[in-house]
Amino acid sequence: MEELARLKEIDIRTVNRDELIDITRLPKDKTDCGDREMRMKKFIENVRNPYCFAVGDIIVKSSFSEGSSLKQRIQELDASL
């Protein structure tokens, strides 16, 4: 949990762009296993920081309103990929 808290605090104004993962370059998970938990875990392992990543040339900093969780947002992101 400390690691997630540290990742959450990364400032996109000072982050090293070369250290970010471009999620458009992640391999599409074509398995039809239906195991969302496993796909979410794999996504987090691949992206390394679910709070700050790249989408093409754009740096994205994720934050969630109260009542929303990282898990919910990753599930939504996974469904859209």
FINU-314564 format. One record per atom (N, C-alpha, C): residue number from 1; atom name; z, y, x. Coordinates in nm, 3 decimals, decimal comma, padded with zeros to 5 digits. Last residue first. Layout:
N
+------+------+---------+---------+---------+
| zaza | bapa |      zz |      yy |      xx |
+------+------+---------+---------+---------+
|  NUM |   CA |       Z |       Y |       X |
...
+------+------+---------+---------+---------+
% end
This chain:
81
+------+------+---------+---------+---------+
| zaza | bapa |      zz |      yy |      xx |
+------+------+---------+---------+---------+
|   81 |    N | -02,350 | -00,100 | -01,049 |
|   81 |   CA | -02,436 | -00,129 | -00,933 |
|   81 |    C | -02,536 | -00,237 | -00,964 |
|   80 |    N | -02,184 | -00,076 | -01,266 |
|   80 |   CA | -02,301 |  00,011 | -01,262 |
|   80 |    C | -02,395 | -00,021 | -01,146 |
|   79 |    N | -01,976 | -00,250 | -01,222 |
|   79 |   CA | -02,063 | -00,275 | -01,338 |
|   79 |    C | -02,190 | -00,192 | -01,333 |
|   78 |    N | -01,855 | -00,126 | -01,006 |
|   78 |   CA | -01,918 | -00,257 | -00,989 |
|   78 |    C | -02,015 | -00,285 | -01,103 |
|   77 |    N | -01,750 |  00,099 | -01,133 |
|   77 |   CA | -01,851 |  00,115 | -01,029 |
|   77 |    C | -01,927 | -00,015 | -01,009 |
|   76 |    N | -01,562 | -00,026 | -01,300 |
|   76 |   CA | -01,672 |  00,052 | -01,358 |
|   76 |    C | -01,785 |  00,071 | -01,259 |
|   75 |    N | -01,396 | -00,139 | -01,107 |
|   75 |   CA | -01,462 | -00,226 | -01,204 |
|   75 |    C | -01,580 | -00,154 | -01,267 |
|   74 |    N | -01,306 |  00,092 | -00,987 |
|   74 |   CA | -01,390 |  00,000 | -00,909 |
|   74 |    C | -01,462 | -00,096 | -01,001 |
|   73 |    N | -01,153 |  00,197 | -01,196 |
|   73 |   CA | -01,271 |  00,270 | -01,149 |
|   73 |    C | -01,362 |  00,180 | -01,066 |
|   72 |    N | -00,946 |  00,009 | -01,220 |
|   72 |   CA | -01,036 |  00,037 | -01,333 |
|   72 |    C | -01,164 |  00,103 | -01,286 |
|   71 |    N | -00,829 |  00,029 | -00,962 |
|   71 |   CA | -00,885 | -00,098 | -01,009 |
|   71 |    C | -00,983 | -00,075 | -01,124 |
|   70 |    N | -00,730 |  00,286 | -00,961 |
|   70 |   CA | -00,837 |  00,251 | -00,869 |
|   70 |    C | -00,907 |  00,124 | -00,916 |
|   69 |    N | -00,668 |  00,396 | -01,299 |
|   69 |   CA | -00,632 |  00,330 | -01,174 |
|   69 |    C | -00,755 |  00,306 | -01,089 |
|   68 |    N | -00,546 |  00,651 | -01,511 |
|   68 |   CA | -00,658 |  00,574 | -01,459 |
|   68 |    C | -00,616 |  00,513 | -01,326 |
|   67 |    N | -00,318 |  00,794 | -01,553 |
|   67 |   CA | -00,350 |  00,690 | -01,650 |
|   67 |    C | -00,469 |  00,604 | -01,610 |
|   66 |    N | -00,443 |  01,093 | -01,423 |
|   66 |   CA | -00,326 |  01,013 | -01,457 |
|   66 |    C | -00,363 |  00,914 | -01,567 |
|   65 |    N | -00,762 |  01,057 | -01,267 |
|   65 |   CA | -00,666 |  01,126 | -01,352 |
|   65 |    C | -00,550 |  01,034 | -01,384 |
|   64 |    N | -00,842 |  01,004 | -00,928 |
|   64 |   CA | -00,832 |  00,952 | -01,063 |
|   64 |    C | -00,729 |  01,029 | -01,141 |
|   63 |    N | -01,095 |  01,051 | -00,686 |
|   63 |   CA | -00,959 |  01,075 | -00,732 |
|   63 |    C | -00,957 |  01,039 | -00,879 |
|   62 |    N | -01,308 |  01,007 | -00,410 |
|   62 |   CA | -01,262 |  00,962 | -00,542 |
|   62 |    C | -01,119 |  01,005 | -00,567 |
|   61 |    N | -01,557 |  01,170 | -00,260 |
|   61 |   CA | -01,410 |  01,158 | -00,253 |
|   61 |    C | -01,365 |  01,125 | -00,394 |
|   60 |    N | -01,858 |  01,113 | -00,099 |
|   60 |   CA | -01,785 |  01,107 | -00,225 |
|   60 |    C | -01,637 |  01,089 | -00,198 |
|   59 |    N | -02,127 |  01,268 |  00,053 |
|   59 |   CA | -01,993 |  01,213 |  00,073 |
|   59 |    C | -01,918 |  01,222 | -00,058 |
|   58 |    N | -02,470 |  01,195 |  00,045 |
|   58 |   CA | -02,357 |  01,264 | -00,019 |
|   58 |    C | -02,227 |  01,192 |  00,012 |
|   57 |    N | -02,690 |  01,057 |  00,123 |
|   57 |   CA | -02,647 |  01,169 |  00,208 |
|   57 |    C | -02,524 |  01,241 |  00,155 |
|   56 |    N | -02,581 |  00,760 | -00,018 |
|   56 |   CA | -02,695 |  00,826 |  00,047 |
|   56 |    C | -02,642 |  00,934 |  00,140 |
|   55 |    N | -02,276 |  00,803 | -00,061 |
|   55 |   CA | -02,381 |  00,756 | -00,150 |
|   55 |    C | -02,506 |  00,829 | -00,103 |
|   54 |    N | -01,986 |  00,715 |  00,126 |
|   54 |   CA | -02,112 |  00,788 |  00,112 |
|   54 |    C | -02,198 |  00,720 |  00,006 |
|   53 |    N | -01,634 |  00,757 |  00,058 |
|   53 |   CA | -01,750 |  00,681 |  00,104 |
|   53 |    C | -01,874 |  00,765 |  00,085 |
|   52 |    N | -01,308 |  00,727 | -00,024 |
|   52 |   CA | -01,401 |  00,816 |  00,044 |
|   52 |    C | -01,513 |  00,732 |  00,104 |
|   51 |    N | -01,163 |  00,534 | -00,157 |
|   51 |   CA | -01,141 |  00,674 | -00,194 |
|   51 |    C | -01,241 |  00,770 | -00,130 |
|   50 |    N | -01,205 |  00,286 | -00,049 |
|   50 |   CA | -01,254 |  00,309 | -00,185 |
|   50 |    C | -01,236 |  00,453 | -00,233 |
|   49 |    N | -01,299 |  00,206 |  00,256 |
|   49 |   CA | -01,216 |  00,309 |  00,194 |
|   49 |    C | -01,270 |  00,338 |  00,054 |
|   48 |    N | -01,448 | -00,038 |  00,288 |
|   48 |   CA | -01,334 | -00,005 |  00,374 |
|   48 |    C | -01,244 |  00,102 |  00,316 |
|   47 |    N | -01,658 | -00,163 |  00,171 |
|   47 |   CA | -01,660 | -00,017 |  00,173 |
|   47 |    C | -01,550 |  00,040 |  00,262 |
|   46 |    N | -01,593 | -00,439 |  00,196 |
|   46 |   CA | -01,719 | -00,385 |  00,249 |
|   46 |    C | -01,716 | -00,234 |  00,265 |
|   45 |    N | -01,344 | -00,463 |  00,069 |
|   45 |   CA | -01,359 | -00,507 |  00,209 |
|   45 |    C | -01,484 | -00,446 |  00,272 |
|   44 |    N | -01,417 | -00,371 | -00,183 |
|   44 |   CA | -01,320 | -00,294 | -00,104 |
|   44 |    C | -01,328 | -00,334 |  00,043 |
|   43 |    N | -01,593 | -00,579 | -00,258 |
|   43 |   CA | -01,639 | -00,441 | -00,251 |
|   43 |    C | -01,546 | -00,358 | -00,162 |
|   42 |    N | -01,419 | -00,798 | -00,260 |
|   42 |   CA | -01,531 | -00,797 | -00,166 |
|   42 |    C | -01,584 | -00,654 | -00,149 |
|   41 |    N | -01,255 | -00,723 | -00,473 |
|   41 |   CA | -01,198 | -00,743 | -00,340 |
|   41 |    C | -01,307 | -00,736 | -00,234 |
|   40 |    N | -01,444 | -00,725 | -00,679 |
|   40 |   CA | -01,375 | -00,600 | -00,643 |
|   40 |    C | -01,317 | -00,610 | -00,503 |
|   39 |    N | -01,511 | -00,995 | -00,683 |
|   39 |   CA | -01,614 | -00,897 | -00,651 |
|   39 |    C | -01,552 | -00,764 | -00,612 |
|   38 |    N | -01,263 | -01,102 | -00,761 |
|   38 |   CA | -01,320 | -01,140 | -00,632 |
|   38 |    C | -01,428 | -01,040 | -00,590 |
|   37 |    N | -01,237 | -00,988 | -01,015 |
|   37 |   CA | -01,135 | -00,964 | -00,913 |
|   37 |    C | -01,191 | -00,993 | -00,773 |
|   36 |    N | -01,453 | -01,094 | -01,155 |
|   36 |   CA | -01,452 | -00,951 | -01,123 |
|   36 |    C | -01,351 | -00,921 | -01,013 |
|   35 |    N | -01,626 | -01,357 | -01,172 |
|   35 |   CA | -01,494 | -01,330 | -01,117 |
|   35 |    C | -01,489 | -01,186 | -01,067 |
|   34 |    N | -01,879 | -01,427 | -01,245 |
|   34 |   CA | -01,796 | -01,363 | -01,345 |
|   34 |    C | -01,656 | -01,331 | -01,297 |
|   33 |    N | -02,075 | -01,544 | -01,092 |
|   33 |   CA | -01,951 | -01,618 | -01,109 |
|   33 |    C | -01,860 | -01,556 | -01,214 |
|   32 |    N | -02,330 | -01,501 | -01,007 |
|   32 |   CA | -02,301 | -01,486 | -01,149 |
|   32 |    C | -02,171 | -01,557 | -01,182 |
|   31 |    N | -02,427 | -01,316 | -00,726 |
|   31 |   CA | -02,361 | -01,432 | -00,783 |
|   31 |    C | -02,325 | -01,403 | -00,927 |
|   30 |    N | -02,529 | -01,098 | -00,606 |
|   30 |   CA | -02,612 | -01,161 | -00,709 |
|   30 |    C | -02,549 | -01,285 | -00,768 |
|   29 |    N | -02,433 | -00,805 | -00,494 |
|   29 |   CA | -02,374 | -00,937 | -00,520 |
|   29 |    C | -02,448 | -01,000 | -00,636 |
|   28 |    N | -02,628 | -00,631 | -00,268 |
|   28 |   CA | -02,600 | -00,654 | -00,410 |
|   28 |    C | -02,546 | -00,794 | -00,426 |
|   27 |    N | -02,497 | -00,495 |  00,030 |
|   27 |   CA | -02,577 | -00,599 | -00,036 |
|   27 |    C | -02,533 | -00,617 | -00,180 |
|   26 |    N | -02,494 | -00,142 |  00,068 |
|   26 |   CA | -02,419 | -00,267 |  00,056 |
|   26 |    C | -02,506 | -00,371 | -00,012 |
|   25 |    N | -02,623 |  00,094 |  00,060 |
|   25 |   CA | -02,672 | -00,004 |  00,158 |
|   25 |    C | -02,594 | -00,136 |  00,153 |
|   24 |    N | -02,492 |  00,254 | -00,109 |
|   24 |   CA | -02,627 |  00,215 | -00,151 |
|   24 |    C | -02,686 |  00,110 | -00,057 |
|   23 |    N | -02,258 |  00,318 |  00,021 |
|   23 |   CA | -02,254 |  00,206 | -00,075 |
|   23 |    C | -02,392 |  00,167 | -00,126 |
|   22 |    N | -02,210 |  00,371 |  00,344 |
|   22 |   CA | -02,303 |  00,413 |  00,239 |
|   22 |    C | -02,313 |  00,298 |  00,139 |
|   21 |    N | -01,899 |  00,431 |  00,487 |
|   21 |   CA | -01,993 |  00,329 |  00,443 |
|   21 |    C | -02,080 |  00,387 |  00,332 |
|   20 |    N | -01,814 |  00,651 |  00,755 |
|   20 |   CA | -01,820 |  00,618 |  00,613 |
|   20 |    C | -01,926 |  00,512 |  00,586 |
|   19 |    N | -01,831 |  00,727 |  01,013 |
|   19 |   CA | -01,734 |  00,623 |  00,983 |
|   19 |    C | -01,738 |  00,578 |  00,837 |
|   18 |    N | -02,005 |  00,938 |  01,020 |
|   18 |   CA | -02,049 |  00,812 |  01,080 |
|   18 |    C | -01,953 |  00,697 |  01,051 |
|   17 |    N | -01,855 |  01,151 |  00,922 |
|   17 |   CA | -01,958 |  01,091 |  00,836 |
|   17 |    C | -02,002 |  00,954 |  00,888 |
|   16 |    N | -01,527 |  01,197 |  00,954 |
|   16 |   CA | -01,643 |  01,166 |  01,036 |
|   16 |    C | -01,743 |  01,088 |  00,951 |
|   15 |    N | -01,375 |  01,453 |  00,756 |
|   15 |   CA | -01,401 |  01,312 |  00,781 |
|   15 |    C | -01,527 |  01,297 |  00,869 |
|   14 |    N | -01,327 |  01,709 |  00,678 |
|   14 |   CA | -01,307 |  01,678 |  00,820 |
|   14 |    C | -01,338 |  01,533 |  00,855 |
|   13 |    N | -01,374 |  01,726 |  00,412 |
|   13 |   CA | -01,423 |  01,837 |  00,495 |
|   13 |    C | -01,412 |  01,805 |  00,643 |
|   12 |    N | -01,245 |  01,516 |  00,294 |
|   12 |   CA | -01,391 |  01,505 |  00,312 |
|   12 |    C | -01,448 |  01,619 |  00,396 |
|   11 |    N | -00,952 |  01,383 |  00,412 |
|   11 |   CA | -01,014 |  01,510 |  00,372 |
|   11 |    C | -01,165 |  01,502 |  00,398 |
|   10 |    N | -00,756 |  01,115 |  00,299 |
|   10 |   CA | -00,862 |  01,161 |  00,389 |
|   10 |    C | -00,931 |  01,284 |  00,329 |
|    9 |    N | -00,568 |  01,003 |  00,129 |
|    9 |   CA | -00,544 |  01,139 |  00,177 |
|    9 |    C | -00,653 |  01,193 |  00,271 |
|    8 |    N | -00,638 |  00,740 |  00,086 |
|    8 |   CA | -00,649 |  00,834 | -00,026 |
|    8 |    C | -00,640 |  00,979 |  00,021 |
|    7 |    N | -00,561 |  00,616 |  00,320 |
|    7 |   CA | -00,704 |  00,631 |  00,291 |
|    7 |    C | -00,728 |  00,735 |  00,182 |
|    6 |    N | -00,283 |  00,619 |  00,285 |
|    6 |   CA | -00,344 |  00,691 |  00,397 |
|    6 |    C | -00,492 |  00,717 |  00,370 |
|    5 |    N | -00,260 |  00,453 |  00,062 |
|    5 |   CA | -00,211 |  00,591 |  00,053 |
|    5 |    C | -00,272 |  00,676 |  00,165 |
|    4 |    N | -00,360 |  00,215 |  00,169 |
|    4 |   CA | -00,432 |  00,281 |  00,060 |
|    4 |    C | -00,389 |  00,427 |  00,046 |
|    3 |    N | -00,155 |  00,167 |  00,360 |
|    3 |   CA | -00,293 |  00,186 |  00,404 |
|    3 |    C | -00,374 |  00,257 |  00,295 |
|    2 |    N |  00,065 |  00,123 |  00,202 |
|    2 |   CA |  00,064 |  00,239 |  00,290 |
|    2 |    C | -00,078 |  00,271 |  00,334 |
|    1 |    N |  00,000 | -00,120 |  00,081 |
|    1 |   CA |  00,000 |  00,000 |  00,000 |
|    1 |    C |  00,000 |  00,127 |  00,086 |
+------+------+---------+---------+---------+
% end
